[in-house]
Amino acid sequence: MVELTDAWSVTEGSTNASLKSMTPVVTICIPTHFRLNYLKEAVLAAQAQTLQDIEVLISDDGHSEEIKQWSESSASGDPRVRYRKNEKKLGMGGNWNACIAAARGKWLVIQGDDDRLLPTFCERLLKIASSESAVLFSNHYVIDANGVRSEEESLEWTARYHRDRLPAGEVKDAARCVWSNSVPMTASLIRADAAKRLGIKTDLNSPEIELFARLAAEGARFDHEPAYLAEFRSHGQSASAGGLFSERLVQYLEPIAVSDAVEGTKRAFMEPLLRDAVDRLLRSGEQQRAVELMRSRYYPHSFKDPALLAQALAVRAPFGLGTHAYLLARRLHEVRGKWLGRQST
């Protein structure tokens, strides 16, 4: 097992100008905003890759002078590091697109500025690539806000997202794998030309499944490496800590075609997402939009579920009254312990 200190040590000689490549094999995209301490860890871990032919691209969407100065200093000390800053704030998805567009590598990984790649990430994933591969992905560890790794939680995440069932090598049913939410962006290498062609939806705070679903619908090949090659930081300041923008995500995902064999897997993913989307809309007073989402063929109608019953009654009540009644019902059920199938927070 690789110790955390190994992931942060810069390979000796990595600042040699002869290592600079105008067309590196991999671009490690690190979109950032305001978290300098985490960014430092992410960049140092990227520089420690055993594969030397890389580009580390910091894409700044914030206004921190500290981040600018540190990033420019890192770039001046290592020709593999590049720093770019958006002229105006683009948001998470827009910054991802800007980073993808600027990437020079044949492959790229888009990692959070709070995540870390382990030293053999690029090398190990490229070993399983074929000429037809579009996405290469591995397992990842889960770390907390302080960078402490949880082996138990890491194994739980692997099982939750069904990667424990995936053999090494080519994924035989890429669409089923994607709709099982098994492909983690922070532990994936993506063909740069595919990412540039498809782009990222800029109004999502977790846009990777939509990108992967479109790739799978095109028949793209996905390859899996069971090793744990990255570290994903789970903490309260992450982009999706306040919940997915599910009301937007479902509208992008629903039209993506799947085979009859994968329809059940897609439905299993979409149903709780739609429940959450309707919940978010009712809580924000957008009753009409909630009605529209409840017409989806993936919305689960069941009067045995108190949350779904409350949603059904809320959209049938006069405008405004339904929302207030729903919020009251929601609070009462939260006191009793659960709502929408999850612990109340």
N, C-alpha and C positions, 0 to 999 in steps of 0.2 A: 504494500500500500504506500502511496506517495504521501509524504508528510507535507503539511501546508507550507512550511518554509521552502521546500523544494519548488513549489509552484511560483514562488516570488523571486527566486534568484535568477538574475540575468546571466545567460550563457556567456562565458568568457570569450571575448573577441567579437561580440555581436554588434559593436559600434563601428566595426571596420567598414569604411565606405565601399569596399569591393563587394559587400553583401547586398548593396542596393540593387534592386531590379525594377525596371519600368513595368514589367509584366510579371509580378510575383505569382507563385502558385496559389497562395491564399491571402485574402484580405480579411483581417480581423476587424470588423466594424464595431466601434464602441461609441454609440450615441450617448451624449451626456448632457446634463443640465445644470446641476448645482451641487453634486455630492463629490467633492474633491478627494476626501479620504478614501472612499470606495473606488473612485476612478484610479487613484494611484495603484491600488491593489490589482485592478483589472488590467492596467497597462503593463505593470511589471510581470504579471502572470503570462500575458501575451508575448512579451519579449523573451520569456523563458522557454518558448517552444523549441523542441528538438529539431523541428523542421526550420531551417534558417531562411528559406526563400519565402518570406512572408512580408506583408505590409500591415502595420498597426495603424488604423485610421480612426482618430478621435474626431467626432463630429459634434460641435458645441452648439446647443440651442439655447444657451443661457446668457447671462450678463455678468458672470463672475470673473473679475480681473485675476483672481488667484488661479482659477482653472486655466485661463488663457496663458498666464505666465508659466505655470508649471508645464503645460502641454507643449508650449513653444520651446521650453528648455529641454524637454524630453526629446523633441524632434531634432533639435540641434545636436544632441548627444548620441543619437542613434538614427542613421539614415533610413531605417525601416519604419520609423514612426512619422506619421503625417498628422498635422492638425489643420482643421478647417472650421470656420465659424459661419453660421447662417446670418445673412444680412438682416433678417427679421425672424421673429419667433415662429417656428413651423409646427410646434407640438410634436408629440412622440412619433406618430406615423409619418408626418412630414419630414422629421429629422431622419427617420429610418430610410425613407426614399432618397433624401439628399446624400446619405452615406452610401447607399447602394449605387447611386449614379456616379459618385466620385471614386468608387472602388476600382482598382486596377487589376486585381487578382482574377484568376480563372474560376476560383471557388471563393465563397465568402461565408463567414459566420457573423450573425448579428447577435451580439451578447449585451446583456444589461451592463451598465457601468458599475453595478454592484455585484456582478458575478465574476467568476474566475475560471479560466481554462487550466487544466493540468498540463504539464510539460509535453506529454506525448499526444495531445488531442489531435492536432493536424496530421501528424505522422501516422498514427494508428488508423484514423478514418480514411485517409487517402489509400492505405493499403488494401481496403476492401472495395475501392472504386473500380468500375468498369467504364468502357467508353459510352455506355448507355445510361449510367447512373446520373440522376438529377439531384438527389438528396441522400446524404450519408449522416446517420445519427447514432448516438450512443446513449448509455445511461448517464446519470449525473448524481452527485451527492447533493444533499440539502444542508446548507449552513445557516446559522442564525445571524442576527445583526452584528455580532462581534466576530463572525468568521469561524465559529466553532461548528465542527461537522457533527451531524447526528447520523450514526450508522443505522439506527433503528428507523428513524423517519425516512432516510434515504431508501431503505428496502420497502417501506410502506408505500412510498410514491411510485417505486418501480412496479409494485403489484397493482396499485390503484389505476395506473395508466397502462396496464397490461403488457408492459415490456418484458415482464418475467416469462411470458409465453412465447416471445419472439425468438426464433433461432438466429444464429449469426448468418450474415450474407443477405442475399436479395429477399425482400419482403414479397411474398407471393401474391398477396392481396393488399396493395398499397392503399386503396380507398378505405377498406375496412380498418386498416391500421390508423389512418388519419382520423376517421370518424370515431375511433376509440380514443382519440386524443393522445396517442402514444408518441408523437414526434415532438420533442422539446426544441424550441428554437435555439436556446442558448447552448445546446449540445448537438447542433446540426451544421454540416457544411452543405451549402446549396450552390449549384452551378450559377455563376454570376450572370450569364446571359439569360437564364430563366428568370432570375429575380429582377433583373433590369426590365425584361419584357412585360412581366405581370405586375410588378409594383405592389405597394402596400396600401391598403385602405387607410386613409389618414384620419378618419373619425373613430377608430377603434383603439382601445387601450390594451388589447391582446389580439393582434391581427394575424398571428402566425397560422392558426388553424384554417383561416379563410384562404390564405396563400397556399398552404399545403393541400387543401381540398381542391382548389382549382388545378394544381399540378397533377394530383391523382386523377382528376376527371379527364385530363389530357392523356392519361396513360403513362405518366412519367414513372421512372424506376426509382424506388427507395431501397437503400441498403442499411442494415442494422449491425452495429458492433456492440455486443453485450457489456463490454468493459465500462467502468465508470471513469469518464474522461473530462468531466467539468464539475463545477460547483455552482449551484443555484442558491442565491441568498433569499431566504423567506423572512420577511420583516414588514413592519407596519408602514414603511415609506415607499414600498414598491408601487409601480404604476397601476396595478390592479388590486391594491390592498383594499380599496373602498368598494370593490365589486366590479365585475365586467360591465362594459357598456352593452349589455345583452340585448337591449331593445334595438340597437343598431346592428349587432352581429347577426341576429336571426334573419334580418332582412337580406343580408348578403349571402347567408348560407342556404336559405331555403331554395333558391333557384338552381343551385349546383346539382346537376344530374348525377345519380348513382344507379347502379344495376339493381335488379330485384333482390339479388343475394345480399346486397349491402344496405338495402332500404331499412331493415330492422335495426341495424347498428346506427344509422343516421337518426332514426326516430328516437332511439334510446338517448342519443346526445341532445337532440333538439327539444324533447319534451321538458326536461328540467330547465333548459335555457329559456324557453318560452314562458314557463311559470315565473321565472325570475324577472324576465322582461316586462311582463304584465304587472308584476308587483312593483317594479321600479316606476313604471308609468303611472299607476294609480297613486303611489306615494307622492309623485310630483304633480298630481292633479291633471294629468293628460289622459282623461277618460276616453276620448274618441280614438286616440292612438292605441289604447289598450284594447278597445273593441276590435280594431282592425287586426291586431295580432292574434286575438282569440279566434279569428276566422281561419287561421292557418290550419292546414291539414295535420300539422304536427302538434297542435295544442291539445293537451290531455284533458278531456271533459270527464269529470267524475264528481258526483255529489257526495261520495263517501269520504272525500278528502276535504277537510274543513277550509284549507287555504283556497282550493279551487272553487268550492262553494261560495266562499266570501267574494272571490273575484267575479263569479257569475252574477251574484246579486248586486255587486257594486256597479257593474256596467249597465244593469237594467234599471237602476234607480235614476231619478232626475239628476241632471248635471250638477256636480258639486256635492249633493247629498250623498251620492254613492261613494265618493272618495272619502268623505268624513266617516261614513259607516265602516268602510273598509279599514281605515286606519285604526278605528276603535277596536274592531274585531282582531286586527293584527296585534295590537298591544295586549289584548286579553290573552291571546294564544301564546305570545312571547313569555308572559308571566308564567304560563303553565309549562314552558320549557322548550317547545319547538315550533317552528313556522317554516313552511316550504321545505320540510325535510331536513332542516339543519338546525343546529343549536343557535339560539338567539344570541346576539352580541350587543 
